[in-house]
Amino acid sequence: MNGLVSRFSGSSRQLSRLLEHLEEAVLLLLIAAMIVLSCLQIALRDVWGGGLSWADPLLRVMVLWAGLLGAVVATRMDKHIAIDLASHLLPRPMLRWLQVLRHAFATVVCVVLTWMAVSFVRQEALQGVGQEMAGLASWQLNLIFPLAFAGITFRFLLGGVRSLRAALAGEEG
């Protein structure tokens, strides 16, 4: 069992690093684009008395994307919102296994959320209804939901593997 966990952990570490770079690059580009578009919109309004009609709704979508990608990064850094009721009450060995259980539960919840987000985007694409913005259909703008939940799922899964390895080794996870 420990060998299987180690093998998964090694290959997942490479994938995790690749995803880290991708997350950071997308967030950087997204924030830079938001700043440029916001400044452009302000300049167009002040100088010419008007702006791009699609810029404000697109900026709202970009804020949503940045927030959800930020949630993926927060999960990666283990800085997500968590309720900790047991750490001061339980002995360390039990806490290690509780952390494995916590990651497993979070992974299952995020798998369900990912599945529901995929279903939502698929239904929206099939129905073809929704607002189009800057040449993008609403289902394309909502792709962040399944992508973010899949990223969070992956991060909780990796955390679970790390916690399991620590619990099996008797280390603090």
Sequence and secondary structure as in RCSB ss.txt:
>XXXX:A:sequence
MNGLVSRFSGSSRQLSRLLEHLEEAVLLLLIAAMIVLSCLQIALRDVWGGGLSWADPLLRVMVLWAGLLGAVVAT
RMDKHIAIDLASHLLPRPMLRWLQVLRHAFATVVCVVLTWMAVSFVRQEALQGVGQEMAGLASWQLNLIFPLAFA
GITFRFLLGGVRSLRAALAGEEG
>XXXX:A:secstr
 HHHHHHHHHHHHHHHHHHHHHHHHHHHHHHHHHHHHHHHHHHHHHHHS   TTHHHHHHHHHHHHHHHHHHHHH
HTT S    SSTTTS HHHHHHHHHHHHHHHHHHHHHHHHHHHHHHHHHHHH  S  BTTB HHHHTTHHHHHHH
HHHHHHHHHHHHHHHHHHHT   
